[in-house]
Amino acid sequence: MEKAKKVWMDGRLVNWKDANVHILTHTLHYGFGVFEGTRCYKCVDGPAIFRLEDHLRRLYNSAHILTLELPFSFERMIEASKEIVRANNYQECYLRHIAYIGDGEMGLGTMTNPTRMAIAVWKWGAYLGADGLKRGIRLKTSSYTRLPVQSFPAKAKAIGNYVNSILAKREALKAGYDEALMLDTAGYVSEASGENVFLVSGNTIITPPESSSILNGITRKSVIELARDLGYRVKEEIFPRDTLYIADEVFLTGTAAEVTPVREVDNRKIGKGIAGPVTLEIQSEFFNIVLGKNPEYKKWLTYVYPKKGGRKK
Ligand SMILES: Cc1ncc(COP(=O)(O)O)c(C=O)c1O
């Protein structure tokens, strides 16, 4: 990872090498904290963060679900997000917001430790590989079940939830696949370790509903809106994994993975075993949007530098 110059920590810009925490940081021990992943793209008219307000709303909602009170206001974090990109002089990068319980007391029930916030940025290319983005990836159903909603809040992007995702991801990688497909406790398709799942069948696009044990992906929401605007019928409903096997196309969405085609699930070719035309159309439109080339969707961009035609906040 290329080291950025600065990291935003608790309201201050600090040098990359000084962005450290104490070993008794509470969240480091118990995973109780929340985070966000957001991308800043080099748009045709300057760098802009994609759906920053939606990401920050999810961060505050995640904290609310965990009963964590965040020490900085929503508006302050909007400004801080732009500030950290500017401070590093980046045109494009990934932003990682994190809110965590700092050091002080130990034990599960401590209520007195400070809640701390940070934003780190780094350059991040195609999460599932440039080739995967172009040609499609191979997915394997995990032996790990997605966290049951009665035990873990799937709507919170909570740090501890990711033990489940990482177990699945490591298992898939060790078995020679690119990504893990996770089923819910009833055996229906939930999501991938860090992405939402879509299938294409004719002119219809289907993805599991928000009410299932999935993270409310912001790319998912964007793709649903975009696909409808492109004339596709989009349904949010549960389906078993064999529905994926016989789909015309399958693709994943996520901030890191963007819109990644899936060419194979559990050793079964999907469609022709290549990235399908609907997926590639949506991917291409998605990239036009994030790069500021589609005026209809400028509402989703927060420009890092105030500029004519861009959003002021
Ligand atoms: C478990 C999980 N599902 C789905 C997603 C996709 O969400 P988004 O599109 O908001 O990045 C992510 C990534 O944040 C994730 O970690």
The ligand as a MOL file (V3000), in Angstrom:
LIG
                    3D

  0  0  0     0  0            999 V3000
M  V30 BEGIN CTAB
M  V30 COUNTS 16 16 0 0 0
M  V30 BEGIN ATOM
M  V30 1 C -20.8290 -7.3890 3.8150 0
M  V30 2 C -20.9370 -6.3380 2.7670 0
M  V30 3 N -21.9700 -6.3950 1.9090 0
M  V30 4 C -22.1200 -5.4810 0.9300 0
M  V30 5 C -21.2100 -4.4480 0.7690 0
M  V30 6 C -21.4100 -3.4350 -0.3100 0
M  V30 7 O -21.7910 -2.2120 0.2390 0
M  V30 8 P -21.4200 -0.8260 -0.4560 0
M  V30 9 O -21.9420 -0.9190 -1.8520 0
M  V30 10 O -22.1210 0.1850 0.3540 0
M  V30 11 O -19.9540 -0.6960 -0.4250 0
M  V30 12 C -20.1190 -4.3630 1.6420 0
M  V30 13 C -19.1380 -3.2790 1.5260 0
M  V30 14 O -19.2610 -2.2690 2.1920 0
M  V30 15 C -19.9860 -5.3220 2.6600 0
M  V30 16 O -18.9600 -5.2700 3.5150 0
M  V30 END ATOM
M  V30 BEGIN BOND
M  V30 1 1 1 2
M  V30 2 1 2 3
M  V30 3 2 2 15
M  V30 4 2 3 4
M  V30 5 1 4 5
M  V30 6 1 5 6
M  V30 7 2 5 12
M  V30 8 1 6 7
M  V30 9 1 7 8
M  V30 10 2 8 9
M  V30 11 1 8 10
M  V30 12 1 8 11
M  V30 13 1 12 13
M  V30 14 1 12 15
M  V30 15 2 13 14
M  V30 16 1 15 16
M  V30 END BOND
M  V30 END CTAB
M  END
